[in-house]
Amino acid sequence: MKRTIDTPFLLVLCALIVAGLLIFTSAALSLLAADGGASFTSVAVSQLLLGLFLGGIALVVLARLDYRLLRPYTPYFFGVSVVLSLLVFVPHIGLSLKGAARWINLGPVSFQPEELLKFATILFLAAIYGARMRTVNTWRGGIVPLGLVAGSAMVILLLQPDTAGVAIIGMAAVAVLFAAGGRITHLLILALIGAAAIAGAAYERPYVAQRIETFFNQAGDPQGAGYQLQQSLIAVGSGGLTGRGFGQSLEKFSYLPEPIGDSVFAVAGEEFGFVGSVALVLLYALFALLGLRIAARAPDPFGGLLVVGLVALIVGQSFFNIASSLGLVPLVGVPLVFVSHGGTALAIALAETGMILSVSRRMKKQPS
């Protein structure tokens, strides 16, 4: 029987990749003005070669591969990702930037194992819950696997430190547990633990408390803690209905911190306006809806849970990036998937969508 990929999902994915490449290219023009092109060349090579090219290969390979063949190897994949994530703490191997140890130094390029760790965590949890659907509503079958697998990944990210990454993994892991049939009381307990963890992080790490305080008092320190949010809002607001036009953002030059990273949505909002911003948000919404449709029609629990977790990872990160740029949630510092700079993040995101497409090729037919 001929296996065909879910065409609507593939079209939305292609639209997001093209839109992301255009927005990133425009945002990266700010680097040309800053240093004459050295940084622009570096980030372009990283984004196009490591991210788009290698990620595209991974997408095609994984989309054609039967995802069920990977299920027995998910513990090993998770173990390798844990080891790689721990290497960031090894001198001369790990690379620290801005007080965070999140990269492995590979000479001219760097690799961020955190993205692989997120992917591996969802793979492993989907395999565990997919094989234990009857006991997932018990402590031993539901909470314990999540605590051991996602918990160990979250501890590593806390040590780096990467509080935002911890929140993203936790959210995606809980989504997998919920889709597997986890008890509501267990999910509520996890929510309380998450709230307590946020409070603890705010107490132990001043920058977390500062971001929360800025969220509740956004105009309190416009030249200090609130500077990035204020500049982001100015950029989005100045875009008006249809925007200044491609490449015409003014805020990306000297005003917006991280125009190719955390603030990339603000650049998009300034250049493409309200219409373009809404179109981009709708693409992510369609990605989520079509992805969940694939999950609902997956041929087995492993495939369905895998898609739910990967959709939660991709769309969850993107939602938090957009929402923090608009002041709807505290600034979290996560990339806008398919758009923000980061060759590793883009490559892994494309690999994840390859897995979703692999599941879509084996979807059960809808009853006529």
C-alpha positions in Angstrom: 0.0 0.0 0.0 1.3 3.4 -0.9 2.1 5.7 2.0 1.4 9.4 1.5 2.3 12.3 3.8 -0.4 14.5 5.2 -0.4 17.3 2.6 -2.1 20.1 4.6 0.4 19.7 7.4 3.3 19.6 5.0 2.1 22.8 3.3 1.8 24.6 6.7 5.3 23.4 7.6 6.7 24.7 4.3 5.0 28.0 4.8 6.5 28.3 8.3 10.0 27.5 7.0 9.8 30.0 4.2 8.4 32.7 6.5 11.0 31.9 9.1 13.8 32.2 6.6 12.6 35.6 5.3 12.1 37.0 8.8 15.4 35.8 10.0 17.3 37.2 7.0 15.7 40.6 7.5 16.5 40.6 11.2 20.1 39.5 10.6 20.6 42.6 8.5 21.2 44.4 11.7 24.5 42.6 12.1 25.7 44.0 8.8 25.4 47.5 10.2 27.0 46.5 13.5 30.3 44.9 12.3 30.4 45.1 8.6 29.3 41.5 8.0 31.5 39.1 10.0 28.7 38.2 12.4 26.1 38.1 9.6 28.2 35.6 7.7 28.7 33.4 10.8 25.0 33.3 11.8 23.9 32.8 8.1 26.2 29.8 7.8 25.0 28.4 11.1 21.3 28.9 10.1 21.5 27.7 6.5 24.2 25.0 6.7 23.7 23.4 10.2 20.1 24.3 10.5 18.2 24.3 7.2 20.5 22.0 5.2 21.3 19.3 7.8 17.8 19.7 9.4 16.2 19.2 5.9 18.1 16.0 5.4 17.0 14.8 8.8 13.4 15.7 8.0 13.4 13.7 4.7 15.2 10.7 6.3 12.9 10.5 9.3 9.7 11.2 7.3 10.5 8.1 5.1 11.6 5.9 8.1 9.0 3.9 10.0 9.0 5.7 13.3 8.1 2.4 15.1 11.6 1.1 14.3 13.0 3.7 16.7 10.9 2.7 19.7 13.3 0.0 21.1 16.2 2.5 20.9 14.5 5.4 22.7 16.3 4.6 26.1 19.7 4.7 24.4 18.8 7.9 22.5 17.8 9.5 25.8 21.0 8.3 27.5 23.2 9.7 24.7 21.4 13.1 24.9 22.0 13.2 28.7 25.7 12.5 28.3 26.0 15.2 25.6 24.1 17.6 27.8 26.5 16.9 30.7 29.5 17.6 28.4 28.7 21.3 28.5 30.1 21.4 32.0 33.5 19.9 30.9 36.3 22.4 30.5 37.5 22.9 26.9 34.5 21.0 25.6 31.6 23.1 27.0 31.1 26.7 25.9 29.7 29.3 28.3 28.1 32.5 27.1 26.5 35.2 29.2 26.8 33.0 32.3 25.1 29.9 30.8 26.8 26.6 30.0 24.6 25.3 27.1 26.9 24.7 24.2 29.5 22.2 23.0 32.4 23.7 21.2 33.0 22.2 17.8 35.6 24.7 16.5 34.1 27.1 14.0 30.5 26.1 15.1 28.8 25.2 18.4 26.2 22.6 19.2 23.4 23.0 21.8 22.6 19.5 23.2 19.6 20.9 25.1 17.5 20.7 21.9 18.4 17.0 21.4 17.6 16.4 25.1 14.1 17.8 24.7 13.5 15.6 21.6 14.9 12.5 23.3 12.8 13.1 26.4 9.5 13.2 24.4 10.6 10.1 22.4 11.3 8.1 25.6 8.1 9.2 27.4 6.0 8.4 24.4 7.5 4.9 24.2 7.0 4.3 28.0 3.4 5.5 28.1 2.6 3.9 24.8 3.5 0.5 26.3 1.7 1.1 29.6 -1.6 2.7 28.7 -3.5 0.6 31.2 -1.4 1.8 34.2 -0.8 5.4 33.2 -3.4 6.6 35.7 -1.4 5.1 38.6 1.5 6.7 40.4 3.9 4.0 39.3 2.7 4.1 35.6 2.2 7.8 35.3 4.0 10.1 37.7 7.1 8.0 38.3 8.2 7.7 34.6 7.7 11.5 34.1 9.6 12.3 37.3 12.5 10.0 36.3 12.8 10.9 32.6 11.7 14.5 32.4 12.9 15.2 35.9 16.5 14.2 35.2 16.5 16.3 32.0 15.1 19.3 33.9 17.8 19.0 36.6 20.5 19.2 33.9 18.9 22.3 32.5 18.6 23.9 35.9 22.3 23.5 36.4 23.2 25.2 33.1 21.1 27.3 34.1 18.1 27.3 31.7 14.9 28.0 33.6 12.9 28.5 30.4 14.1 25.1 29.0 12.9 23.4 32.2 9.4 25.0 31.8 9.2 23.8 28.1 10.2 20.2 28.8 7.8 20.1 31.8 4.9 21.4 29.7 5.5 19.0 26.8 6.0 16.0 29.2 2.7 16.8 31.0 1.0 17.1 27.6 2.2 13.5 26.8 0.9 12.3 30.2 -2.4 14.0 29.7 -2.8 12.5 26.2 -1.9 9.1 27.5 -4.8 9.2 30.0 -3.1 10.5 33.1 -5.4 11.3 36.1 -6.5 14.9 36.5 -5.5 14.8 40.1 -2.0 13.8 39.1 -1.9 16.6 36.6 -3.1 19.1 39.2 -0.3 17.9 41.6 2.2 18.4 38.8 0.8 21.9 38.3 1.3 22.7 42.0 4.8 21.4 41.9 5.5 23.5 38.8 4.2 26.6 40.5 6.3 25.9 43.6 9.4 25.4 41.3 8.8 28.8 39.7 8.6 30.4 43.1 11.8 28.6 44.2 13.6 29.7 41.0 12.4 33.3 41.6 13.8 33.1 45.2 17.1 31.6 44.2 17.8 33.4 41.0 17.3 37.2 41.0 16.9 37.4 37.2 13.8 35.2 37.3 12.2 37.4 40.0 13.1 40.5 38.0 11.4 39.1 34.9 8.2 38.3 36.9 8.3 41.8 38.5 8.8 43.4 35.1 5.8 41.5 33.8 3.5 42.9 36.5 5.0 46.4 36.2 5.9 46.7 32.6 6.5 50.4 32.5 8.3 50.5 35.8 11.9 50.5 34.5 11.8 51.3 30.8 15.6 51.9 30.6 16.6 48.9 32.7 14.8 45.6 33.3 11.8 46.6 31.1 13.9 47.9 28.2 13.6 44.8 25.9 9.8 44.6 26.4 9.3 48.3 25.8 11.4 48.2 22.6 9.5 45.1 21.5 6.2 46.8 22.0 7.4 49.9 20.2 8.5 47.8 17.2 5.2 45.8 17.0 3.2 49.0 17.5 5.0 51.0 14.8 4.2 48.2 12.3 0.6 49.3 12.2 -1.8 47.4 10.0 0.5 46.2 7.2 4.0 47.0 8.4 6.9 49.1 7.2 7.8 46.5 4.6 10.4 43.7 4.3 13.8 44.7 5.5 12.5 48.1 6.7 12.5 47.6 10.5 14.2 50.5 12.4 14.1 48.9 15.9 16.4 46.0 14.9 19.2 48.5 14.4 20.6 49.3 17.9 17.3 49.3 19.8 16.0 45.8 20.0 18.1 43.4 22.1 18.6 40.0 20.3 16.8 40.9 17.1 17.6 37.5 15.6 16.8 35.7 18.8 14.3 36.5 21.6 13.0 39.7 19.8 12.6 38.3 16.3 8.8 38.4 16.4 9.0 42.1 17.1 11.0 42.5 13.9 8.3 40.6 12.1 5.6 42.7 13.6 7.3 45.9 12.6 7.9 44.9 9.0 4.7 43.0 8.3 2.3 44.7 10.7 -0.8 43.3 12.3 -1.8 41.4 9.2 1.6 39.6 8.9 1.8 38.9 12.7 -1.7 37.4 12.7 -0.8 35.3 9.7 2.3 34.0 11.4 0.3 33.1 14.6 -2.3 31.4 12.5 0.4 29.2 10.8 1.5 28.0 14.2 -2.2 27.4 15.2 -2.7 25.4 12.0 0.5 23.5 12.7 -0.9 22.5 16.1 -4.4 21.6 14.9 -3.1 19.5 12.0 -0.5 17.9 14.2 -3.1 16.9 16.8 -5.2 15.5 13.9 -2.3 13.3 13.0 -1.9 12.2 16.6 -5.6 11.3 16.8 -5.4 9.1 13.8 -2.0 7.5 14.6 -1.9 3.8 14.2 -0.6 3.1 17.7 -0.3 4.9 21.1 3.4 5.5 20.7 2.9 7.4 17.4 0.0 9.5 18.8 1.8 10.4 22.1 5.0 11.2 20.2 3.2 13.7 17.9 1.4 15.3 20.9 4.7 15.8 22.7 6.5 17.2 19.6 3.7 19.5 18.7 3.7 20.8 22.4 7.4 21.4 22.2 7.4 23.3 18.9 4.2 25.3 19.4 4.7 25.8 23.1 8.1 27.4 22.6 6.7 29.5 19.8 3.8 30.7 21.9 6.0 31.7 24.8 8.3 33.6 22.4 5.4 35.5 20.8 3.6 36.1 24.1 6.7 37.4 25.9 7.3 39.8 23.0 3.8 41.2 23.5 4.0 41.4 27.3 1.4 38.6 27.8 3.8 36.4 29.8 7.1 37.2 31.5 10.2 37.2 29.2 11.3 33.6 29.0 14.1 33.6 26.4 13.1 30.7 24.2 13.4 30.7 20.4 10.6 31.3 17.9 10.8 27.9 16.2 11.7 28.0 12.4 12.5 31.7 12.8 15.0 32.6 15.6 18.7 32.2 15.1 20.1 28.8 16.2 21.3 26.1 13.8 20.9 23.4 16.3 17.4 24.4 17.3 16.3 24.6 13.6 17.9 21.3 12.7 16.2 19.5 15.6 12.9 21.2 15.0 13.0 19.9 11.4 14.0 16.4 12.6 11.0 16.5 14.9 8.6 17.5 12.1 10.1 14.6 10.1 8.9 12.2 12.9 5.5 13.8 12.7 5.4 13.3 9.0 6.4 9.7 9.5 3.4 9.1 11.7 1.2 10.9 9.2 2.2 8.5 6.5 0.7 5.7 8.5 -2.5 7.4 9.7 -5.6 5.4 9.9 -8.1 6.3 7.3 -11.2 8.2 8.3 -14.4 6.2 8.1 -16.4 7.1 5.0 
